[in-house]
């Protein structure tokens, strides 16, 4: 792919934009596009709730595998090629979802898509974030791409369904349309993404010291993976089962994306006024309210409130949890992030499996969603003691 002859050091926002559209493709489409397409797949193939949960868990397992694989040094000097390769693989794997109706094949494809999206996200971030040092707007732009991708994917599904219908084959047209979007984005990223900035930071870190605050935070973060992912996977399906209508289905996921895109900016005053850990706990509590509301409120209100509060919190909890872990482990920050990511990844693999299994037997997603909200409350309780103990 081509690269622009640009002095990125003098135009950091251009680098941030390259990161943003890469995150939109890798995460908004590669990882979360399954959510708005799932109702059409469940009706058109059809898939059971347990099947849907199994396929979703495969994607999150692939993401965890990609995160672990990225921790090794095999890609040193090839970060840009790996990032672009991950984006291209994401496009191919999105298209592959339209070529089968086998649950096993879907799971394998989504596993590989999770692996590809993790590689694209991690290595793009490793290139972009050094350009964000001292420039918070670059950081916010880069991570805001996740929400922008979610919002765009929601609009794409609405448009494709209006043209192709949401019948037996409408879900296939959605996967192909998403693949086309990601191919275009991949070409743009290849044109705009700079070469990596190489520096220090390769020293071997000492083993983690598992003090109580880090143990509590890691447990909270792992359970957060379980608590958020059920709504993040099945929100549009819940709206469909409640007959909320296609516009509400679109708006629910669109609100999730737009809120996520600006959430890190909106939470800045909370961090400045109350501290990072308090903001982390508050975002978890607000997310629990939204998760519970998605099934206890009337279908339209539940979908919209659930989507809005999910988007306003899940990127915040993700980012703040990792920042707190780094602060708790100043001598071994990379090890802390690896354990946190592993805990989170395990939680979000288990979540869809449990939700699909329980929904299959109960006839709705109400019970697993209430369980997810309860788990998020436990996350808050685990996080509350972390801030006072950090000060000791």
N, C-alpha and C positions, 0 to 999 in steps of 0.2 A: 504494500500500500504506500501511497505517496505521503510525504510530509512537507508542510509548508516551511519555507525558509524565513522563520520568524524569530526574533529575539524575545524569547518567552520571559526572560528576566525583567524586561521592560514592559511586558504585557501580561501580568500574572492572571488577569481575569480571563484571558483567552485559554490559558491552561486550565483554570477552574471550569470553564465552559466545556472543554474537552472531557474533563473528568465527569461533569454533570451528565452529559449525554451518554457517556460510557456506563455510568451507574444506572441511568434510565433503561438502557438496553439489558445490562447484565442482571439487574435486580428487578426493576419494574416489569420487564417482560420475561427475562430468563427465569426468574424465581417466582414472581407473583402473578403472572398472566393466567395461571391455572385457575385462580379464584373466580374471575368473572366468566370464564368459559365453562366451568364445572357444571352449572345447572343444565346447560345445553347437552353436555356429555351424559349426565345422569338420565336425562329424558330421551335422548336420541339414540344411545347405543343399545340398551341402557346400562348404567352402572349403579350398584348398590352403594349405600353410605359407607359400608365397610371397604368396598373396592376403592372408593374415592379417598378414604383415609389412608389406605395402603399405598396408593400411588403418590399421595402427598408426602408420606413418610419417606418414600424412596428419594424424592427430590431433596429433602432435608438431610438425608443420610449422605447423598452425594455432595451437598454443600459442606458438611462436616469433614468428609474425606478430602475435599479440595482445600479446606482451611488447614488441615493437618499436613497435607502434602506441601503446601506453600511454606511451611516453617523450615524446610530443609534448603540447602544451598544450591540445588540443581539448576535453578533459573538465574543464578548470578550472571549479570552481563546480558541476559536475554529477557529482561523484564518486559520491555515494550513488545517484543514478538509474542511472548506468552499472553500478555493482556489482549492483544489484537486477535491472537488465535482463539482465546476463550470467547471473544465476541462472535467470531465467525462460526465457531462450533455451536454457540447458543442459537444462532439463526438456523443452522442446519437441523438442530434437534427440535426447534419449534416446528419446523416444517414436517419433520418425521412423525410428530404426534398426529398429523392428519392422515397418515398412511396405514393405520392399524386400528383395530377395535379390541385388541387383546389386553387384558389387565396386566399380564406379565410383561408384555412389550412396552406398555405405557410406563410401568414402574422402572424398567431398565432405561428407557429414554429419559425419564425425569431424573433418575439418579445421575446419568451422564450430564444432563442439563444443570443440575445442582453443582456438579464438579466444575463444569465450564464457567458458570456464573461466579463461583468462588474465586477461581483463578483470575478471571477478568476483573472482578472487583478488587481483589487484594493487590494485584500487580499494577493496576491503574492507579490505585490509591498510593502505592509506594512511589510512583512517579510524580503524582500531582501534589501530595501533601508537603514535600520539601519546599515547593513553591509557595505554600500557604504560611510559612513561618513568618510571624509578624503581620500577617494579612488574613484576619479572621473572615473577611468576605469571600476569599477563595475557598476556605474550608466549608463555609456555609453553602456556597454555590455547588461545590462538589457533592456533598452529601444530600443536598436538596434534590439532586437528580433522581434519587430513588423515588421520592414522592411524585415528582413530575412524570416519571415513567409509569407509575401506577395510574395517575390521572389520565395520561394519554391512552393507556391500554383500555381503561374503562370506556373512554369515548370511542375508541376503535371498535370495541365489541358492540356498542350501541349502533354505530354506523353500519357495520357488517351485517348485524341481525336485521336492520331495516331493509337492507338490499337483498341479502341471501335468505332471510328468514331464520328462525331459531328452531327449525325442525330437525329431521334426521341427519342432515349433512351441514347445517349451519355452523356447528362447532368446528368442523374441518376447515371451513373458509376462514374462521377466526384464527386458527393456528397458522395458516398460510399467510394471512395478512400480517400477523405479528412477525413472522419470519422476514417478510419483505421490509418492514419497518426497521428491524434490527440490522439487516444487510446495509440499508442506507446509512444508519447511524454508525456502523462499523467503518464504512468508507470515510465518513466525516471525522471519526476519531483517528483513523490512520493518517489523515491529512493534518490534524491539529495537535495531536499529542506529542509533546517534546521527548527528547532523550532523557533517561534518568540522570539525576544528580547523585553522584557517588560521594560517599563520605565515610565517616567512622561508624562506630556502633556495632562492629563485628566481634567484639570481645566476648568470651564465654562468660555467661552469668552464673553466679552461685545458685545453689538450690533455693527454692522458695522457703521462707520461714512462715509456717502456717499458724500465725497468731489468730486469735478468735475473731477479730474484725474481718480478716480476709476469708476465713471459713464461712462466716455468716453471709458475707457479700456473695461469695461463689455459690452458696446454696440458694440465695435469693435470685441470682441471675439465672441459674439453671431452671428453677421453677418458673421464672418469667418466660423462658422459652416455651414451656408447656402452656402457661396461662394465656399468652398473646396469640399463639399460633392457631388455636381452634377457631377463633373469630376471624383471623387473617386468612384462613383457608376456606371457611364455610359461610362467611357473611352474606355473600350474594345468593348462595344456595338457601340460606335461612329466609332471605327476602322472597325468593321464588316459592318456597314452600308455604309462605304466608300470603301468597297472591298479592304482593305489594305492587306488582306491575313493572314493566321493563324500564320506565323512567326512574323509578325508585331504585331498582337494581343498579342502574348506571350511576345515579347520584350518590348512592351509598359508597361505592368503591371510588368514585371521583372525589368525594369529600375526604376519604381516607388518604388519597394521594396528595391532594392540594394541602391538607392540613399537615401531612408529613413533610412536605416541601418547605414549609415555613416554620415548622415547630421549634427548631433549634434557635431561631431568632426570637420567637415569642416567649420562650422560657428563660431568656437571658436575665430579665429583671428578677425572676425567682432565685436564680443562682446568685446574683449580686446581693440580694437582700437576705437570703436565708442559708446559702451554702449549697454545695454540689450534692451532698448526701440527702439533705432535706428535699431538694428538688427531685432527686431520684425517687425517694419514697412517695412524694406527692404525685408524681407522674404515674407510678404504679397504682396508687389509690384511685386516681381519676380513670385510669384504664379499666380497673375492676368495675367501676360504675358503668362505663360504656359497654363492657362485655355483658354485664348483667342486664342492662337496658335493652340490648339487642334482641333478647328473647322474652323479656317480661313486659316491655312496652307494646302497644299495638304495632302491627307489622311495619307500617310506613315510618312511624316515629322511631321504632326500634332499629330499623336498618340505618336511618340517617344519623341518629345519635350514636349508635354503635360505630359506624364508619368514621364519624367526625372525631370521637374521642380516641379511637384506635390510632388514627393518623396523627393526632395531636400529641401522642405519648410514646409510640413504640420506638421511633428513632431516638427520642430523648432518653428513654431508659437504656437503650442499647449503647449510645454514646457516653452517657454519664456513668453507667456502670463500669465501662472500661477505663474511663478517666480516674474513677475512685480506686480501682484495682491498681493502676500504675502508682497512685499516690501512696497506697498501702504497702507497696513492694518496690521502693526506690532502687534497691540493688538488683532486682530481677524483674524488671517490667515486662520483658517479652515473655518470660515464663508465666507470669501472672495473666497476661492476655491470652496465652495459649490455653491455660486451664479454664479461664472464664469462657472462652469460645467453645471449648469441649463440653462444659457443663450446659451452656445455652443450647448447643447443637443437640445434645442428648435429650433435653427437654422438648425441643421442637420436633424431634423424631417421634417421641412417645405420644405427644399430644394428638396428632391426627389419627393415630392407630386407636387410641382410647376413644376419641370422639366418634369415629366411624363405627366402632364396635358397639358402643353404648347407644348411639342413634339408631343403628340397625335393629336393636332389640326393644328400644323404647318408642320408636316410631317418629322421633323428632330430635332436633339438636338442643332442646331446652335443657335436659339433664346434664349433658357434657359441658354445655356453656356455663351453667350454674357452678359446676365443678371447677371450671377454669377460673371463674371469678373468685371462688373461695381460695384457690391456689394463689391468685394474685394478692389477696389479703394476707396470706402467709408470707409472701414476698415482702410486703410492707413491714410486717412484724419482725422479720429477720433483719431488715435494713435499719430499723430505728436505732438499735444499740451501736451501730457502726460509727456514727459521727462522734458521740461522746468518748468512745474508746480511742478514736484517732487522736484526740487532743491530749491523751495521757502520755 
